[in-house]
């Protein structure tokens, strides 16, 4: 059963302090402050394109690098999404979007069944976008899917600009989640009777 109420989750470790407030069926009111500018940009895109009300505040051990912050934000956001979905009954379950960003094209496919799996295909043409390590993009997606208990496939089909590829994938994830979260009947969309 879905309560349709905002979910608040926190995670405090010696490496990071994360606060997330999530309402998946909101009005796309988004406020992100992780201390990592590029991550803020990507999460804003995700929230707006998914139609989420999303507030994230994070602080981390930036003197080491951004890895712990990016991964832990994915963990907490995934946990909040999992809690918000309840038993996942009455949802379309599946969502897919193939989305362009100028010369780049990304495809994202999700299945909200409680079988976490993450697949990332394709590559980013540079190691950094500004000060942000591009290898952290799949790390965020993996943390999100594993803690959100859903299947996530991200395919970077082609493109030359790493920022465009990343942006296309985050926007595509937002649209795929919006589709998967749309109403579909009353019970779970499964022959098993549960998701």
LINTALIN-V435444 format. One record per residue. N is the residue number from 1. SS is DSSP state (H for helix, E for strand, L for the rest). PSI is psi in degrees with one decimal (none if undefined). D_LAST is the distance of its C-alpha to the last C-alpha in Angstrom with 1 decimal. Layout:
# LINTALIN-V435444
n;ss;psi;d_last
N;SS;PSI;D_LAST
N;SS;PSI;D_LAST
This chain:
# LINTALIN-V435444
n;ss;psi;d_last
1;L;135.0;11.7
2;L;125.4;13.2
3;L;-21.0;16.8
4;L;37.1;18.1
5;L;153.9;20.5
6;L;145.2;21.6
7;E;132.9;20.3
8;E;129.7;23.0
9;E;148.7;22.7
10;E;155.6;25.6
11;E;122.4;26.4
12;E;119.3;30.0
13;L;-178.4;31.4
14;L;-12.5;34.9
15;L;-35.7;33.8
16;E;158.3;31.9
17;E;116.6;31.3
18;E;133.8;28.3
19;E;129.7;27.5
20;E;132.9;24.6
21;E;121.3;24.2
22;E;132.4;21.4
23;E;101.7;20.6
24;L;-21.3;18.3
25;L;53.5;19.7
26;L;-147.7;23.3
27;L;22.1;26.6
28;L;39.0;26.6
29;L;112.8;28.8
30;E;131.4;28.8
31;E;119.3;30.9
32;E;129.6;30.6
33;E;89.2;33.1
34;L;-8.1;32.2
35;L;-1.1;35.8
36;L;101.8;34.7
37;H;-45.5;35.9
38;H;-38.6;34.0
39;H;-41.3;30.7
40;H;-45.3;31.5
41;H;-46.8;32.1
42;H;-40.9;28.9
43;H;-32.9;26.7
44;H;-44.2;28.7
45;H;-45.8;28.0
46;H;-49.4;24.2
47;H;-44.9;24.3
48;H;-46.0;26.6
49;H;-24.6;24.9
50;H;-17.8;21.4
51;L;22.3;23.1
52;L;146.4;22.2
53;E;121.2;24.5
54;E;122.3;24.8
55;E;126.9;27.4
56;E;128.1;27.7
57;E;129.1;30.7
58;E;148.0;31.2
59;E;143.2;34.2
60;E;-176.1;34.5
61;L;69.7;36.9
62;L;-23.7;38.1
63;L;-21.4;41.3
64;L;-67.0;39.3
65;L;-167.6;37.2
66;L;-0.8;34.1
67;H;-52.7;31.6
68;H;-40.4;30.5
69;H;-48.4;30.3
70;H;-47.9;28.2
71;H;-43.9;25.7
72;H;-33.4;25.5
73;H;-42.0;24.9
74;H;-41.3;21.9
75;H;-51.2;20.7
76;H;-40.0;21.2
77;H;-40.5;19.9
78;H;-43.8;16.7
79;H;-40.7;16.5
80;H;-42.0;17.4
81;H;-42.7;14.8
82;H;-44.7;12.0
83;H;-40.9;13.7
84;H;-31.4;14.3
85;H;-15.4;10.7
86;L;-130.5;10.1
87;L;-1.1;7.0
88;L;12.1;6.6
89;L;145.9;7.6
90;L;9.6;10.6
91;E;152.2;10.3
92;L;-24.6;11.5
93;L;-49.1;9.0
94;E;146.0;11.8
95;E;144.3;15.2
96;E;143.2;18.4
97;E;131.7;21.9
98;E;123.2;25.1
99;E;133.1;27.6
100;E;151.2;31.3
101;E;93.6;33.4
102;L;-115.2;36.9
103;L;-5.3;37.4
104;E;151.2;33.9
105;E;128.7;30.7
106;E;146.1;27.2
107;E;134.5;23.9
108;E;133.3;20.5
109;E;134.0;17.1
110;E;151.1;13.7
111;E;119.3;10.0
112;L;4.2;7.8
113;L;151.7;4.9
114;L;50.2;5.8
115;L;86.1;8.5
116;L;131.1;11.6
117;E;143.0;14.4
118;E;129.0;17.5
119;E;129.8;20.1
120;E;120.6;23.3
121;E;142.1;26.0
122;L;177.2;29.4
123;L;157.5;31.9
124;L;135.7;33.6
125;L;-8.5;37.4
126;L;159.8;38.6
127;L;-22.5;37.8
128;E;143.8;38.2
129;E;104.0;37.8
130;L;-122.7;40.4
131;L;5.2;39.8
132;E;125.4;36.1
133;E;121.2;35.1
134;L;-21.0;33.0
135;H;-13.9;31.3
136;H;-15.5;29.4
137;H;-53.7;27.4
138;H;-28.3;25.1
139;H;-41.0;25.1
140;H;-48.8;23.8
141;H;-41.0;21.0
142;H;-46.5;20.0
143;H;-39.7;20.1
144;H;-49.0;18.0
145;H;-43.0;15.2
146;H;-38.1;15.3
147;H;-21.8;15.4
148;H;-7.7;13.0
149;L;58.0;10.3
150;L;163.9;10.0
151;E;132.4;12.0
152;E;120.8;15.4
153;E;125.4;18.4
154;E;119.8;21.7
155;E;114.5;24.7
156;E;100.8;28.1
157;E;-46.7;29.7
158;E;164.7;33.3
159;L;158.7;35.5
160;L;-23.1;38.5
161;L;119.3;37.9
162;H;-38.7;35.4
163;H;-44.1;35.0
164;H;-42.1;34.2
165;H;-46.3;31.6
166;H;-45.6;29.9
167;H;-42.7;30.1
168;H;-39.7;28.7
169;H;-39.6;25.6
170;H;-40.3;24.9
171;H;-42.7;25.6
172;H;-39.5;23.4
173;H;-42.6;20.4
174;H;-47.2;21.1
175;H;-38.1;21.1
176;H;-42.6;18.0
177;H;-39.7;16.1
178;H;-42.0;17.9
179;H;-45.3;16.8
180;H;-28.9;13.0
181;L;-1.6;13.4
182;L;151.8;15.5
183;E;141.5;14.9
184;L;92.3;13.6
185;L;-160.1;14.0
186;L;-43.2;12.9
187;L;-178.5;9.7
188;L;142.0;6.3
189;L;77.5;7.5
190;L;141.1;6.6
191;L;-17.2;9.4
192;L;-23.2;7.6
193;L;-6.2;7.1
194;L;157.9;3.8
195;L;none;0.0
